Amino acid sequence: GAVVSQHPSRVICKSGTSVKIECRSLDFQATTMFWYRQFPKQSLMLMATSNEGSKATYEQGVEKDKFLINHASLTLSTLTVTSAHPEDSSFYICSARGGWYNNEQFFGPGTRLTVL
Amino acid sequence: KQEVTQIPAALSVPEGENLVLNCSFTDSAIYNLQWFRQDPGKGLTSLLLIQSSQREQTSGRLNASLDKSSGRSTLYIAASQPGDSATYLCAVPQGGSEKLVFGKGTKLTVNP
């Protein structure tokens, strides 16, 4: 149980375009989802926390107008990187908790974003 | 603000050796601690979760201990195998919240 998927696993885009990343909880209802970013050889850094049906809470220094998060259902959250630039290139990982699995976060496989 | 440090940053051992990875955290008011494994270019796999009331947890060849008062945890890997090669991350909650703070990880290489 407690499987989280992400799509796509890898995306390459041109500077200035927008990219949407999906995070799904496959076998449980995720009342809370988290989005992390990981730069090479660095730790995971929390970007934002989203609760189903409400606005996401962003960490200090994360631009909410650039990283749009939607958590419209109990199994799906999306992260849209708007007007992406090369410095946005990173590994984006989501996690989810809820239902029977409310005491820990389960992580997706990550999405590698490369902005040219 | 919670800070997590992992030592060593990298470790290379021959197959079969027992090893210990270390994790320290600055705010001891945590309700749990997790150890994860991350393979290159992949997401995180949860290995062990220790509740604050526990002193250790075991899963197969892995044993994690937690000393809350000193702000330390160790991950012991017995009889290491090449398949254990990965980066191991520990994470603790920020204050009493659900937000996780991660260490930078220990990159383990087990040589056949």
Chai-1 contact restraints between the chains, C-beta under 6 A:
chainA,res_idxA,chainB,res_idxB,connection_type,confidence,min_distance_angstrom,max_distance_angstrom,comment,restraint_id
A,S43,B,F102,contact,1.0,0.0,6.0,A-B,restraint_1
A,S43,B,K104,contact,1.0,0.0,6.0,A-B,restraint_2
A,L44,B,F102,contact,1.0,0.0,6.0,A-B,restraint_3
A,L46,B,K99,contact,1.0,0.0,6.0,A-B,restraint_4
A,I93,B,G43,contact,1.0,0.0,6.0,A-B,restraint_5
A,E104,B,L49,contact,1.0,0.0,6.0,A-B,restraint_6
A,F107,B,G43,contact,1.0,0.0,6.0,A-B,restraint_7
A,F107,B,L44,contact,1.0,0.0,6.0,A-B,restraint_8
A,G108,B,G43,contact,1.0,0.0,6.0,A-B,restraint_9
A,P109,B,G43,contact,1.0,0.0,6.0,A-B,restraint_10
A,G110,B,G43,contact,1.0,0.0,6.0,A-B,restraint_11
